[in-house]
Amino acid sequence: MEAKWVVRLEDGVKLMVKKGDEVVKGDVLAMEEKKKIESFDMTATMSTMGKEGVEEWIRQWRGKKVGQTDLMAKKKGLLGKKIFFPVEGKCLSVDEFFNVCFEVGEKVKRKIVSPVGARVERVAGDKMVLGFEAMEFRGEAMVEGKVWGESSLEDVSKVTDLDSDFEGKIVLSTDADEAFLAKMEVVGVLGLITKEKKKEDFLAVEVPVLNLDKKSWDDLTALSTENERRMLLNTRVGRLLLVV
């Protein structure tokens, strides 16, 4: 089947590929420059301003550059304490809990890379669409999540077989007991595919877990080779895409 992967693009990114280009895993799709965002809890200061005071403060400072010598607010009273901005940067927003976000520091460059070998099918607005060939396996989400990774497609049934070689991998296991699950997360496994299990078996697990029936499990493990296979595990929609 033809599968799609959507890459979200922010304003100002520099595109490194165009429609029709063929890319491999790790190729740079775009370069992004953005400043670090820091959030500060200003409840003690802003909760005393009242609704109108907060709205006026937002109108005055949102989008403006501030420094640590700039007066942010002054507490009421003749000798009211002066409150200065906690950081130098651009004031971005204030949420309902009085967390104030600032854009700080120098711009940092970030590479947006392809997670899979694919063809650039579309570049428009705020997204890029990659198309790639994959085999689809349907199952039931035990733990919801979405992650790219590699797998040997072999059943790792013993906790003693689970070692550091599985860090950053997606693991298949028919016997994922409590000890296995605990070690799996310590090792750094990205996701788990299992067979004929129940949701209550995975209540303490944080990585995505997909449960397959016997036929789907057998079909998947039959594709095991000496080389690891690239896959997209998306348990939010109960799907595994095995790249071909």
Residue pairs with C-beta under 8 A, 6 or more apart in sequence:
1 133
1 134
1 135
1 136
2 131
2 132
2 133
3 131
3 132
3 133
3 134
3 136
3 232
3 241
4 121
4 129
4 130
4 131
5 115
5 116
5 118
5 129
5 130
5 132
5 232
6 127
6 128
6 129
6 130
7 29
7 30
7 112
7 114
7 127
7 128
7 129
7 130
8 126
8 127
9 30
9 112
9 125
9 126
9 127
9 128
10 32
10 34
10 126
11 126
12 32
12 33
13 30
13 31
13 32
13 112
14 30
14 31
14 32
15 29
15 30
15 123
15 128
16 28
16 29
16 30
16 31
17 23
17 27
17 28
17 29
17 30
17 120
17 123
17 128
18 120
18 123
19 120
19 121
19 122
19 123
20 119
20 120
21 119
21 120
22 117
22 118
22 119
22 120
23 29
23 114
23 117
23 118
23 119
23 120
23 130
24 114
24 117
25 113
25 114
25 115
25 116
25 117
25 230
26 113
26 114
27 113
27 114
28 111
28 112
28 113
29 112
29 113
29 114
29 120
29 128
30 111
30 112
30 128
31 109
31 110
31 111
31 112
32 109
32 110
32 111
32 112
33 107
33 108
33 109
33 110
34 107
34 108
34 110
35 89
35 90
35 103
35 104
35 105
35 106
35 107
35 108
36 103
36 104
36 105
36 108
37 92
37 101
37 102
37 103
37 104
38 87
38 89
38 101
38 102
38 104
39 99
39 100
39 101
39 102
40 86
40 87
40 99
40 100
40 102
41 97
41 98
41 99
42 72
42 86
42 94
42 98
42 99
42 100
43 97
43 98
45 72
45 73
45 75
45 83
45 98
46 54
46 57
46 73
46 94
46 98
46 100
47 98
48 75
48 76
49 57
49 73
54 94
54 98
57 73
57 94
58 94
61 72
61 91
62 91
62 92
62 93
62 94
63 90
63 91
63 92
64 90
64 91
65 89
65 90
65 91
66 72
66 85
66 88
66 89
66 90
66 91
66 102
67 85
67 88
68 84
68 85
68 86
68 87
68 88
69 84
70 84
70 85
71 82
71 83
71 84
72 83
72 84
72 85
73 82
73 83
74 80
74 81
74 82
74 83
75 81
75 82
75 83
85 91
87 102
87 104
88 104
89 102
89 103
89 104
89 105
90 102
90 103
90 104
91 100
91 101
91 102
92 101
92 102
92 103
93 100
93 101
94 100
94 101
95 101
114 130
115 148
115 232
116 130
116 132
116 148
116 230
116 232
116 243
117 132
117 230
117 243
118 130
118 131
118 132
119 130
119 131
119 132
120 128
120 129
120 130
121 129
121 130
121 131
122 128
122 129
123 129
132 243
133 243
133 244
134 232
134 241
134 242
134 243
134 244
135 223
135 241
135 242
135 244
136 239
136 240
136 241
136 242
137 212
137 216
137 219
137 220
137 239
137 240
137 242
138 216
138 238
138 239
138 240
139 193
139 210
139 211
139 212
139 213
139 216
139 235
139 238
139 239
139 240
140 210
140 211
140 238
141 208
141 209
141 210
141 211
141 235
141 236
141 238
142 194
142 197
142 198
142 199
142 201
142 202
142 205
142 209
142 210
142 211
142 235
143 202
143 205
143 206
143 207
143 208
143 209
143 235
144 208
144 235
144 236
145 191
145 207
145 208
145 233
145 235
145 236
146 208
146 232
146 233
146 234
146 235
146 236
147 170
147 190
147 191
147 207
147 208
147 232
147 233
148 230
148 231
148 232
148 233
149 168
149 169
149 170
149 190
149 191
149 230
149 231
149 233
150 168
150 169
150 170
150 228
150 229
150 230
150 231
151 169
151 170
151 171
151 172
151 193
151 228
151 229
151 231
152 169
152 172
152 224
152 228
152 229
153 172
153 220
153 221
153 223
153 224
153 225
153 229
154 172
154 221
154 224
155 172
155 173
155 174
155 221
156 162
156 166
156 171
156 172
156 173
157 173
157 174
157 175
158 175
159 177
159 179
159 180
159 183
162 171
162 180
162 183
162 184
162 187
162 189
163 187
164 187
166 184
166 187
166 188
166 189
167 187
167 188
167 189
168 188
168 190
169 189
169 190
169 228
170 189
170 190
170 191
170 192
170 193
170 231
170 233
171 184
171 189
171 191
171 192
171 193
172 192
172 193
172 194
172 220
172 221
173 180
173 192
173 193
173 194
174 194
174 195
174 196
174 217
176 184
176 192
176 194
176 197
176 201
181 192
181 202
181 204
181 205
184 192
184 205
184 207
185 205
185 206
185 207
189 207
190 207
190 208
190 233
191 207
191 208
191 209
191 210
191 233
191 235
192 205
192 207
192 208
192 209
192 210
193 209
193 210
193 212
193 220
193 233
193 240
194 209
194 210
194 211
194 212
195 211
195 212
195 213
195 214
195 217
196 211
196 212
196 213
196 214
196 217
197 211
202 209
208 233
208 234
208 235
209 235
210 233
210 235
210 238
210 239
210 240
212 220
220 240
220 242
223 229
223 242
229 242
229 243
230 242
230 243
231 240
231 241
231 242
231 243
232 240
232 241
232 243
233 240
234 240
234 241
